């Protein structure tokens, strides 16, 4: 990932660089497993080995993918069209979120009615809807009320709305852009500035004013590479990243884990808060990403053929994400009705993963029907942004 020189394996696989698709697919599947709490498999996902989780991976990949999709298009004469496409995608994400929310509410209401489990209506932030329906419905539509385990799409939609400004600023002034982005992250974290919930108190679970910093880091890094730059292999930085990743894996399984903050520092600096993307979480995902980028053995591990099921699943990210969320919520209901054991957990998780893979493969097959569809796929499909389905041009030796 530090050299753009093609190798024989790249030529065999073809022009598409599938690493982003594979990483996105793994994050999708991780989110699915994590969103079915109580299974034995939840204890073995990425979040159990460090400070960050799949959400950080997705936001970073989102910035990378937007740079690949729009970095060369966001020039005089093409900015308006690129902006409208990003905003259209944000609208698709918003509609998807509303549909998912209503279906999830229906799932829990069905369990409460037909399985005689009224406590289902007190879970995942559904209870306020039962008590204060008009205001909460308004909150759902305005994104001020979000169900538990259904907080990802709102922050992605918000980031895509702001993406044209991000791309423009980062394209021309990357260092000042990252400084401003970092200051916004710091100010939002210290003074707890975030979109408010409505009608309930509090903030969005994932604050876009904080998470934009990670998005812009991915955006700036990829724009740098696209312009011929490289991600340097610095032995000291490599060692520091490795030590940090190993230390984080030990930390989360030690008595040190669980402290709100350390040394009385603001939580955004010394804690592990997810809403405001605390510094330890940010450093962890950046350390993991750096190791993947600069270590060829690790990087090439994620490079597969375009017809690999994981690559296909990652490419069809939005429909797979929607299906995975609904399947996870259905599995939650089933798990609450019947806790089961190892065999039951295995069946729930394996069935959910199999259905997501089947959906991705079906969509890929459907897109390939007919010669015109195949030609269009070759022209337009070389990669999709997280939930964004935008082209990623191939790079032989690195992102």
Phi, psi and omega in degrees: 000003178250002179224136181272010184282127180294152173235173185298325182294321177301316183294324179292319183287327181114186187285329185290129174270110189268002186298319180295320178299316182295315179297320178295319179298317179297322177293319177301313181291325177295317177301317179301311181296316181295333182273009170241075185294149177101350177275158180293334184288339178298336183279359184237013180273175186306324185295341181276000184236023178172188186276331183265173176220196186295335179297316178298320179299319181293319181294318178297315177298327179297314177298318177300315185290323177296321177297318179292323183283323190238355185302322180268347182267340186275068180231164179310129182100338181239358186291320182297313181297316179297320178298314181297323178294319178294318179292323176298318178296321176300321177296320177298319179295320179298311180298319178300317180298316181296316180298313179302315182302313182293322179293320179296317177301317179297321179300313182289325176294321178297318178296320179296322184279311191267340178252002178057051177236075184299338179296343177300333183280001177253001187260165176042038174071025176276333185306317178301329178295323179290328185269332189219060193302308184301315182292320182290323176299319175297320178296322178297314182293325181268007178069011177281344176235116182238137178288155174298143181068012179227050187246000189279313185298321178302317181290326178293320178298318180296319180294323178291327175298322181271352186303321179303317178293320178300311183297317181297312183293312183292329181296321186261330182221072187299316183291308175301324179298316180291326177296313179297317179298318178294321178295321177297317176302315183293314181296316179298323181286318183289316183262009175054055179260121182198159174303132184280153169286159174207132003270354179286155177287166176108192184238170168306145179295322175245111185278114181297334178293336177269315186286345177298334181295314178295318177303313183289332174296314176298318179299311182294320181297317182288322176298323177298315180293319181298333180271012176099000178283175180227154170273110189293145175264092181261119183303321180292317179293322178297316179295317180297318179297316179297316179297319181295317181295315179294317179298321179295321179297323177287318185302313186291349177247020180242170177296346179292333183289141179110347177291133181295314176205166182242143175059028179058024177284158172305145184303326181294339179259315188250006182243198184229029183295134182272326182303314183257014176049069182303154185306315179301324178291317180298313180295327182293311181294326178291324178293315178299316181296319180297319178297320178295319185291316191264348179261107184303322181298322179286314182300313183290342177299328182268000179269116183229177176290151180299337180269008176294136182305324179293319178296320180292318179299316179294327180290327181263049194293318185294306178298325178292320178298316179300312180297318181296321178295313180295321178294321179295319179293321177296320178294324175301314179300313180297322180292325178289323179290318181220099183303326177062204181214208184299313181297319179295314177301316181299317180296315180299311184290315181296319179295319179296315179295318180298319180292324177292318177297318179298319179297315180298316180294322178296315180296323178293318177297318181296319180292336182269002180290129175086148181297323181293322178295322179295318179296319179296321180297321179296321182284322194247351189261008188296003159168156183235140175291156178307120183059011189243341175049057176239151188295139171246114179292149182286146169231130188292318189246001180178167179289000000 
